[in-house]
């Protein structure tokens, strides 16, 4: 089914490919490939909500098979489509930390803190910020985030990245207006 679905995909028959990948996913629920391909087709056809759902499933399946890079790729797809998906940011933070990718883990923990803060979960946001800072007490991003949290200033929410791959970046905080010289 996967091979037939791929053939349809390459021919541009997205509806047939989607149906075959979904059937393959039902027949082999532990196989992340058809789930991931389903997510990619949904993304390609502008069905972002379904793409997010299937990418999350694919990421968890890949992670359960100890394929961290493919799991990361799927969680990254989720945050590109839905930057406020706290579960994807939290999972990325956890995996980056386990892989020793401390700067990326810190970025994701801060994203989690920002989303928690904007959801009114201030205690949880502070804990996430403290955790990010504990990973590297000299990290400028974590120091800045904690200073903002302690000053009760809003952390910037993660922003949607248009087709750009790579680590998530938080949108810059809006600068304070400068007085004009007269």
C-alpha positions as CSV (number, residue, x, y, z in Angstrom):
1,X,0.0,0.0,0.0
2,X,2.8,2.4,0.8
3,X,4.4,1.8,-2.6
4,X,1.1,2.2,-4.4
5,X,0.4,5.4,-2.4
6,X,3.9,6.7,-3.3
7,X,3.2,6.1,-7.0
8,X,0.0,8.0,-6.8
9,X,1.7,10.8,-4.9
10,X,4.4,11.1,-7.5
11,X,1.8,11.2,-10.2
12,X,0.0,14.0,-8.4
13,X,-3.1,11.9,-7.5
14,X,-3.2,13.3,-4.0
15,X,-6.7,11.9,-3.2
16,X,-5.7,8.4,-4.1
17,X,-2.4,8.7,-2.3
18,X,-4.1,10.0,0.8
19,X,-6.7,7.2,0.9
20,X,-3.9,4.5,0.4
21,X,-1.7,6.0,3.1
22,X,-4.6,6.2,5.5
23,X,-5.5,2.6,4.8
24,X,-1.8,1.6,5.3
25,X,-1.8,3.5,8.7
26,X,-4.9,1.6,9.8
27,X,-3.4,-1.8,8.8
28,X,-0.1,-1.1,10.4
29,X,-0.7,1.3,13.3
30,X,2.9,1.2,14.5
31,X,4.4,2.3,11.2
32,X,5.1,6.0,11.2
33,X,5.7,6.3,7.5
34,X,2.1,6.3,6.2
35,X,1.1,8.6,9.1
36,X,3.8,11.1,8.2
37,X,3.0,10.9,4.5
38,X,-0.7,11.6,5.3
39,X,0.4,14.6,7.3
40,X,2.5,15.9,4.4
41,X,-0.4,15.5,1.9
42,X,-2.7,17.3,4.3
43,X,-0.2,20.1,4.6
44,X,0.2,20.2,0.8
45,X,-3.5,20.5,0.3
46,X,-3.9,23.3,2.9
47,X,-5.6,21.1,5.6
48,X,-3.4,22.4,8.4
49,X,-5.4,21.0,11.3
50,X,-5.3,17.5,10.0
51,X,-1.6,18.0,9.1
52,X,-0.9,19.0,12.7
53,X,-2.8,16.0,14.1
54,X,-1.0,13.4,11.8
55,X,2.4,15.0,12.3
56,X,2.0,14.7,16.1
57,X,1.1,11.1,15.7
58,X,4.0,10.4,13.3
59,X,6.4,12.2,15.7
60,X,5.3,10.0,18.6
61,X,5.6,6.8,16.5
62,X,9.1,7.8,15.3
63,X,10.1,8.6,18.9
64,X,8.8,5.3,20.2
65,X,11.1,3.7,17.6
66,X,14.0,5.8,18.9
67,X,14.2,7.8,15.6
68,X,14.6,11.2,17.3
69,X,15.5,13.1,14.1
70,X,12.3,12.1,12.3
71,X,10.3,12.8,15.4
72,X,11.9,16.2,15.6
73,X,11.1,16.8,11.9
74,X,7.4,16.1,12.5
75,X,7.2,18.2,15.7
76,X,8.9,21.0,13.8
77,X,6.3,20.7,11.1
78,X,3.6,21.1,13.8
79,X,5.1,24.3,15.1
80,X,5.5,25.7,11.6
81,X,1.8,25.1,11.0
82,X,0.6,25.9,14.6
83,X,3.3,27.9,16.5
84,X,1.1,27.9,19.6
85,X,1.0,24.1,19.9
86,X,2.4,23.8,23.4
87,X,2.6,20.0,23.2
88,X,4.9,20.1,20.2
89,X,7.2,22.7,21.9
90,X,7.2,20.6,25.1
91,X,8.1,17.4,23.3
92,X,10.9,19.2,21.3
93,X,12.3,20.7,24.5
94,X,12.4,17.2,26.1
95,X,14.0,15.5,23.1
96,X,16.5,18.3,22.5
97,X,17.5,18.1,26.2
98,X,17.9,14.3,26.0
99,X,20.1,14.7,22.9
100,X,22.3,17.3,24.6
101,X,21.1,20.1,22.3
102,X,20.9,22.6,25.2
103,X,20.4,25.8,23.2
104,X,17.5,24.3,21.2
105,X,16.0,22.9,24.4
106,X,16.2,26.3,26.1
107,X,14.5,27.9,23.1
108,X,11.7,25.4,23.3
109,X,11.3,25.7,27.1
110,X,11.0,29.5,26.7
111,X,8.4,29.0,23.9
112,X,6.5,26.8,26.4
113,X,6.8,29.5,29.1
114,X,5.5,32.1,26.7
115,X,2.5,30.1,25.7
116,X,1.8,29.2,29.3
117,X,2.0,32.9,30.3
118,X,-0.3,34.0,27.5
119,X,-2.8,31.3,28.7
120,X,-2.8,32.8,32.2
121,X,-0.7,30.0,33.7
122,X,1.9,32.3,35.3
123,X,3.2,29.9,37.8
124,X,3.8,27.2,35.2
125,X,5.4,29.8,32.9
126,X,7.8,30.8,35.7
127,X,8.7,27.2,36.3
128,X,9.4,26.6,32.6
129,X,11.5,29.7,32.5
130,X,13.5,28.6,35.6
131,X,14.0,25.2,34.0
132,X,15.3,26.8,30.8
133,X,17.7,28.9,32.9
134,X,18.8,25.9,34.9
135,X,19.9,24.2,31.7
136,X,22.4,26.9,31.2
137,X,22.5,29.8,33.7
138,X,24.6,31.9,31.3
139,X,22.3,31.6,28.3
140,X,21.2,35.1,27.3
141,X,17.8,34.0,25.9
142,X,17.0,32.3,29.2
143,X,18.3,35.2,31.3
144,X,16.2,37.6,29.3
145,X,13.1,35.4,29.5
146,X,13.4,35.1,33.3
147,X,13.9,38.8,33.7
148,X,10.7,39.4,31.7
149,X,8.8,36.8,33.7
150,X,9.9,38.3,37.0
151,X,9.0,41.8,35.9
152,X,5.6,40.5,34.8
153,X,6.3,41.5,31.2
154,X,4.8,39.4,28.4
155,X,7.1,37.0,26.7
156,X,6.7,37.1,22.9
157,X,4.7,34.2,21.5
158,X,6.4,31.9,19.0
159,X,5.6,33.0,15.4
160,X,4.8,31.0,12.4
161,X,7.8,30.4,10.2
162,X,6.9,30.5,6.5
163,X,8.6,27.5,4.9
164,X,11.8,28.1,6.8
165,X,13.4,25.1,8.4
166,X,15.6,25.3,11.4
167,X,15.1,26.1,15.0
168,X,12.1,28.1,16.2
169,X,12.7,31.8,16.9
170,X,10.6,33.9,19.2
171,X,9.4,37.1,17.7
172,X,11.3,40.0,19.1
173,X,9.6,41.9,21.9
174,X,8.2,45.2,20.7
175,X,10.7,47.9,21.6
176,X,9.7,50.8,23.8
177,X,9.0,53.9,21.8
178,X,11.9,56.3,21.9
179,X,11.4,59.9,22.5
180,X,12.0,62.0,19.5
181,X,14.7,64.6,19.6
182,X,13.6,68.1,19.1
